[in-house]
Amino acid sequence: MNSKVTEALYVFIILIFVIVSSWYFGFVNINPIDNFTNYNSGYLLLNGNIPFKDYWVTTGPLLDFLQFLLFKINGINWGSYVLHALILNSLFTIILYFIFRKFDLEQKYSFLYSLSTGLIFYSQVGNPFVDHHSSLFSILSILFLILGINFKQNIYWILVPIFLVLGFLSKQTPSSYFAIIIIFFTIYNFIFFKNYRNLYF
């Protein structure tokens, strides 16, 4: 089978499995303490409230705004809430697949690792969760750093701080720990390899 066709088939299978598992577990896993926080915040935003000003935000406001958008588009219901986690989990899994491929990992292993990640990453909570959002964005930021160092393409250097900020706006931990690691390795890369041109990016 053609390599591009195989790749498209793998991506399709990954999406189907991740969407089905995320949707299923979104209606099974409910933690009454944490799972309703972002649901309520999205609803409050929809009613004209402003984070920090009108209601208390425990971590970061990113999930509130994302949930607000989904409520605005799809209505106020649990399906819109589960859809939030489903979209993030699907995007993360597909990006992960292409990052593995960028490192020349065989298609079957890229498929297996990204599919496994997609099935366990967000399925354990099933709906939007600040720790998972922060971890997701932070992991991507460090993977883009590795891609930037290895392939010396400016786009990866630009993506690192974007995803790190998204992680920080979700929850300050673990994103702040990732930021320390990224700063350390970035400085090391610039000094050791005299790669000062990428400092701008």
Buried (B, 14 or more C-beta within 10 A) or exposed (E): EEEEEEBEBBBEEBBEBBBEBBBEBBEEBEEEEBBBBBBEBBBBBBEEBEBEEEEEBEBBBBBBBBBBBBBEEEEBEEBBBBBBBBBBBBEBBBBBBEBBBBEEBEBEEBBBBBBEBBBEBBBEBBBBBBBBBBBBBBBBBBBBBBBBBEEEBEEBBEBBBEBBBBBBBBBBBBBBEBBEBBEEBBEEBBEEEEBEEBEEB
